Amino acid sequence: MSDIAARPMSRDRFERGLFRVLKPLVIAVLFLATAFPFLYMVMLSVRDIQELILDPGSLWPRRFTLSTYADVLGRQGFLTFMRNSAIIAIVSVAVTLLISIPGAYAVARLRFFGRRQVHFLFLAVYLFPAIVLAIPLFVLFTMLGLRGSLVGLILVYIAQTVPVTVYMLRNYFETVPRSVEEAAAIDGCGRIETIWRVVLPLSKPALMATGLYAFMIAWNEFLFALLFLVEKRESWTVSLGLSQLAGSIEIPTTVLMAGSVVLTLPIVVVFFASERLLTEGLTAGAEKG
């Protein structure tokens, strides 16, 4: 009999072993739960409507077709809708960052009366549901002649995104070491030059995170797009065009799914292209340097 008795498994070893087994299983289950609806949507969008009627339970189509996308992008006008959404999203992101960067830097670095109150006042905007602001904005934009124009919608999205982007960037700017800015000041850089040459290059993850956040809001938002653009079809966004497809009994399910893919795919592509920087930007503000 061996002198070395078998040691009982400690609680720590048991938990480590259990987590080692459960981790890939949980990741796989979560991935399937999130990816399956999108995969099913894509499969429906490339199926022939007759095949779907005859065999609605089948996941994999017998014959792939892109006629649904030709219908959506051509006859349904989604090319125009995508152009409008792209213009709105890109301009909203650019102007939001242009306003948020100096605002967030001021809250993070400058000392002034009411600094903490201003910081939390930005987030207080989100205490009000969008529907509460919709009617006053509708009346105001009608009086200003902005109803039915992309400019009015861009102004609404900028007002929606600036408060939270200021909050996000402020948390990140506080992690940038002051010594780096002091060194830039010793080299003769002014405040604006320091932000441009020092702070912004170090803040690329945060800029990507906030930019993607603003882009997703401008691309996906529906309520204000419906309120301001519904009377002018040539100015519709993708989300508004998709709601029109969903509300029509004459539109086949496959065409509706193709429209859903067109709405979703740009966000998915942008997200995975910037996933590393996005993750760094969202977590960097949690630890103060």
Rosetta blueprint (number, residue, H / E / L):
1 M L
2 S L
3 D L
4 I L
5 A L
6 A L
7 R L
8 P L
9 M L
10 S L
11 R H
12 D H
13 R H
14 F H
15 E H
16 R H
17 G H
18 L H
19 F H
20 R H
21 V H
22 L H
23 K H
24 P H
25 L H
26 V H
27 I H
28 A H
29 V H
30 L H
31 F H
32 L H
33 A H
34 T H
35 A H
36 F H
37 P H
38 F H
39 L H
40 Y H
41 M H
42 V H
43 M H
44 L H
45 S H
46 V L
47 R L
48 D L
49 I H
50 Q H
51 E H
52 L H
53 I H
54 L H
55 D L
56 P L
57 G L
58 S L
59 L L
60 W L
61 P L
62 R L
63 R L
64 F L
65 T L
66 L L
67 S H
68 T H
69 Y H
70 A H
71 D H
72 V H
73 L H
74 G H
75 R H
76 Q L
77 G L
78 F H
79 L H
80 T H
81 F H
82 M H
83 R H
84 N H
85 S H
86 A H
87 I H
88 I H
89 A H
90 I H
91 V H
92 S H
93 V H
94 A H
95 V H
96 T H
97 L H
98 L H
99 I H
100 S H
101 I H
102 P H
103 G H
104 A H
105 Y H
106 A H
107 V H
108 A H
109 R H
110 L L
111 R L
112 F L
113 F L
114 G L
115 R H
116 R H
117 Q H
118 V H
119 H H
120 F H
121 L H
122 F H
123 L H
124 A H
125 V H
126 Y H
127 L H
128 F L
129 P L
130 A H
131 I H
132 V H
133 L H
134 A H
135 I H
136 P H
137 L H
138 F H
139 V H
140 L H
141 F H
142 T H
143 M H
144 L H
145 G L
146 L L
147 R L
148 G L
149 S L
150 L H
151 V H
152 G H
153 L H
154 I H
155 L H
156 V H
157 Y H
158 I H
159 A H
160 Q H
161 T H
162 V H
163 P H
164 V H
165 T H
166 V H
167 Y H
168 M H
169 L H
170 R H
171 N H
172 Y H
173 F H
174 E L
175 T L
176 V L
177 P L
178 R H
179 S H
180 V H
181 E H
182 E H
183 A H
184 A H
185 A H
186 I H
187 D L
188 G L
189 C L
190 G L
191 R H
192 I H
193 E H
194 T H
195 I H
196 W H
197 R H
198 V H
199 V H
200 L H
201 P H
202 L H
203 S L
204 K H
205 P H
206 A H
207 L H
208 M H
209 A H
210 T H
211 G H
212 L H
213 Y H
214 A H
215 F H
216 M H
217 I H
218 A H
219 W H
220 N H
221 E L
222 F L
223 L H
224 F H
225 A H
226 L H
227 L H
228 F H
229 L H
230 V L
231 E L
232 K L
233 R H
234 E H
235 S H
236 W L
237 T L
238 V H
239 S H
240 L H
241 G H
242 L H
243 S H
244 Q H
245 L H
246 A H
247 G L
248 S L
249 I L
250 E L
251 I L
252 P L
253 T H
254 T H
255 V H
256 L H
257 M H
258 A H
259 G H
260 S H
261 V H
262 V H
263 L H
264 T H
265 L H
266 P H
267 I H
268 V H
269 V H
270 V H
271 F H
272 F H
273 A H
274 S L
275 E H
276 R H
277 L H
278 L H
279 T H
280 E H
281 G H
282 L H
283 T H
284 A H
285 G L
286 A L
287 E L
288 K L
289 G L
